[in-house]
Amino acid sequence: MSYVGLKTLAVKEIKRSLKTPLQVFGAPVITTALYFMIFGYAVGNRVGPIGGISYPEFIMPGLIMMNVLTTAFQSIAFGIMFPRIVGKTINDILVSPMSYLEIAAGFTIASILRSLIVGLLIFATALFFVPLHVDHPIFLIIFTILVAATFSFFGFIIGLWAKSFEQLSIFPTFIIMPLSFLGGVFYSIEMLPPLAQTISKYNPVFYMVNGMRYGVYSVADVSPVFSFGIVITLALIFLAIVWQMLRSGYNLKT
């Protein structure tokens, strides 16, 4: 394994993220603070406690997860697409002695680190609105890393597939954001009618939000083991697709 190449690629991607700190780290913090003020208190006072915890506490894990998976996707999707289209600098990476899995790992490690930093910043922001409370820290850390890796692989796929930035913007706006809002960030599945509950169970983000909520408060609408299995399965599927796309040179050898 080319550790030097892997480290160089990961560091390069991390430095790219640090060039726009307000956009990468400031925007999620401000948005989360607004969510807490509007939904957590203005709406939460009318909703009341859910699952034995206050409404601001209830939405906190979902807000963290929403930002983690969105950051993971956008970071790597843009990181792949920009050098592929602008200047064709992706070719410098492809001709290096790194294997396809090492290339994917370099981009993914940087994306996961960026997502974890955003997640920590969101958690720190949440402490201004809710008390500190984490029931299962080890489960929470592992689960968050797996989710970040899953959406990093997904972003890698879309970064290779998209032929324009307009195509790339479709996914965070029309797919990831709706799935996040419909994944139980602001409500419990028990508050929905039976048909809506059934539909929600086909939303993978639903299991990610509930997995994080379990890690923080031991509260979840589904088994954390099942949520863990869903995330691992998606991660392996997306990783296999990434490897196949790199191996075949999909949208790279044209």
C-alpha positions in Angstrom: 0.0 0.0 0.0 1.2 3.5 -0.9 1.0 5.2 2.5 2.8 8.3 1.3 0.3 8.7 -1.6 -2.7 8.0 0.6 -1.5 10.6 3.2 -0.7 13.2 0.5 -4.1 12.9 -1.2 -6.0 13.0 2.2 -4.0 16.1 3.3 -4.5 17.8 0.0 -8.3 17.4 0.3 -8.4 18.5 3.9 -6.4 21.7 3.0 -8.9 22.3 0.2 -11.7 22.3 2.7 -9.9 24.7 5.0 -9.6 27.3 2.3 -13.3 28.2 2.8 -13.8 27.8 6.5 -16.9 30.0 6.7 -18.7 28.1 4.0 -17.6 24.7 5.2 -17.9 25.1 9.0 -19.6 28.4 9.6 -22.8 27.8 7.5 -23.8 24.5 9.3 -23.4 26.1 12.7 -25.5 29.2 11.9 -28.2 27.0 10.2 -28.3 24.7 13.2 -28.7 27.6 15.6 -31.6 28.8 13.6 -33.2 25.3 13.6 -32.9 25.2 17.4 -34.4 28.7 17.9 -37.3 28.1 15.4 -38.1 24.4 15.7 -36.6 23.7 19.1 -38.3 26.4 21.0 -41.0 28.2 18.9 -42.4 24.8 17.7 -41.1 22.6 20.5 -43.1 24.4 23.2 -46.3 23.2 21.5 -45.0 19.7 20.7 -43.8 18.8 24.2 -41.5 15.9 25.2 -41.0 12.9 22.9 -39.7 9.6 24.2 -39.1 11.1 27.6 -36.8 13.9 26.4 -37.6 17.5 25.5 -38.2 18.5 21.9 -34.9 20.5 21.6 -33.0 17.4 22.9 -35.0 15.2 20.5 -34.0 17.1 17.3 -30.3 17.6 18.3 -29.0 14.1 17.1 -31.0 14.5 13.9 -29.5 17.9 13.1 -26.0 16.5 13.7 -26.6 13.6 11.4 -28.2 15.7 8.7 -25.1 17.9 8.6 -22.7 15.0 8.8 -24.1 13.1 5.8 -24.6 16.3 3.8 -21.1 17.4 4.4 -19.7 14.0 3.6 -21.5 13.9 0.3 -20.8 17.4 -0.9 -17.1 17.3 0.2 -16.1 14.3 -1.9 -18.5 14.8 -4.8 -17.1 18.3 -5.4 -13.6 17.0 -4.7 -13.9 14.4 -7.4 -15.8 16.3 -10.0 -13.8 19.6 -10.0 -10.4 18.0 -10.9 -12.1 15.7 -13.3 -13.7 18.6 -15.3 -11.5 21.6 -14.6 -8.0 21.2 -15.8 -8.2 17.4 -15.8 -5.9 17.2 -12.8 -7.6 13.9 -11.8 -5.2 12.3 -14.3 -2.3 13.1 -12.1 -3.8 10.9 -9.4 -4.8 8.1 -11.8 -1.2 7.7 -13.1 0.3 7.6 -9.6 1.3 4.2 -8.1 -1.8 4.3 -5.9 -4.4 1.5 -6.4 -8.1 2.3 -7.0 -9.0 1.5 -3.4 -6.2 3.7 -2.1 -7.5 6.6 -4.2 -11.0 6.1 -2.9 -9.6 5.8 0.7 -7.6 9.1 0.4 -10.7 11.1 -0.7 -12.9 9.3 1.8 -10.6 9.8 4.8 -10.5 13.6 4.1 -14.3 13.6 3.7 -14.9 11.7 6.9 -12.6 14.0 8.9 -14.4 17.1 7.5 -17.8 15.6 8.4 -16.7 14.7 11.9 -15.4 18.3 12.5 -18.7 19.6 11.3 -20.5 17.2 13.6 -18.5 18.3 16.6 -19.2 21.9 15.8 -22.9 21.2 15.6 -22.7 19.3 18.9 -20.9 22.2 20.5 -23.6 24.6 19.1 -26.3 22.4 20.5 -24.9 22.6 24.0 -26.1 26.3 24.1 -29.6 24.9 23.8 -29.6 21.5 25.5 -27.7 19.9 28.4 -24.7 17.6 27.7 -25.8 14.0 27.5 -24.3 11.0 25.6 -25.4 7.5 26.7 -23.3 5.4 24.3 -20.2 7.3 23.1 -18.4 4.4 21.5 -21.4 3.3 19.5 -22.1 7.0 18.5 -18.5 7.5 17.2 -18.4 4.3 15.2 -21.9 4.8 13.8 -21.2 8.4 12.8 -17.9 7.4 11.0 -19.8 4.6 9.1 -22.5 7.1 8.0 -19.9 9.6 6.9 -18.1 6.8 5.0 -21.4 5.7 3.4 -22.3 9.1 2.1 -18.7 9.8 1.1 -18.8 6.7 -1.2 -22.2 7.9 -2.5 -20.7 11.3 -3.2 -17.7 9.6 -4.9 -20.2 7.8 -7.2 -22.1 11.0 -8.1 -18.8 13.0 -8.5 -17.8 10.5 -11.2 -21.2 10.3 -12.8 -22.2 13.9 -13.0 -21.1 15.8 -16.2 -21.9 19.3 -14.9 -22.3 21.1 -11.6 -26.0 21.4 -12.3 -26.3 17.7 -12.3 -24.3 17.5 -9.1 -26.5 20.0 -7.3 -29.6 17.8 -8.0 -28.7 15.3 -5.3 -28.2 17.4 -2.2 -31.2 19.6 -3.1 -33.7 17.2 -4.3 -32.7 13.9 -2.8 -30.5 14.2 0.3 -32.3 17.1 1.9 -35.9 15.7 1.5 -34.7 12.3 2.8 -33.2 14.0 5.8 -36.4 16.0 6.6 -38.5 12.9 6.1 -36.1 10.7 8.1 -37.3 11.6 11.5 -35.1 14.6 12.3 -38.0 16.7 13.6 -40.5 14.0 14.6 -40.9 10.4 15.8 -42.3 7.8 13.5 -45.0 7.1 16.1 -46.5 10.5 15.3 -47.2 9.5 11.7 -50.2 7.5 10.4 -49.6 3.8 9.6 -49.0 4.3 5.9 -46.5 7.1 6.4 -44.7 4.9 9.0 -44.3 2.1 6.5 -43.0 4.5 3.8 -40.5 6.0 6.3 -39.0 2.6 6.9 -37.8 2.5 3.3 -35.8 5.8 3.9 -32.2 4.9 4.8 -31.7 8.3 6.5 -34.4 7.3 9.0 -32.1 4.5 10.3 -29.1 6.9 10.5 -31.0 9.5 12.5 -32.4 6.9 14.9 -29.0 5.3 15.3 -27.5 8.6 16.4 -30.5 9.4 18.6 -29.9 6.0 20.3 -26.2 6.8 20.8 -27.0 10.1 22.5 -30.2 9.3 24.5 -30.9 5.6 24.2 -34.1 6.6 22.4 -35.0 5.2 18.9 -37.9 4.1 16.8 -36.0 1.0 15.5 -33.4 -1.3 16.8 -29.9 0.3 16.8 -28.5 -3.1 15.6 -30.7 -3.0 12.6 -29.8 0.6 11.9 -26.1 -0.4 12.2 -26.7 -3.2 9.7 -28.4 -0.9 7.2 -25.5 1.5 7.2 -22.8 -1.2 6.8 -24.7 -2.8 4.0 -25.1 0.6 2.1 -21.4 1.4 2.7 -20.3 -1.9 1.2 -22.6 -1.6 -1.8 -21.4 2.0 -2.5 -17.7 1.0 -2.0 -18.1 -1.8 -4.5 -19.7 0.6 -7.0 -16.8 3.1 -6.5 -14.2 0.4 -7.1 -15.9 -0.8 -10.2 -16.2 2.8 -11.6 -12.6 3.5 -11.0 -11.5 0.1 -12.4 -13.4 0.7 -15.6 -12.4 4.4 -15.8 -16.0 5.6 -15.8 -16.0 9.2 -17.1 -12.3 9.3 -16.5 -10.9 8.0 -19.8 -12.9 10.1 -22.1 
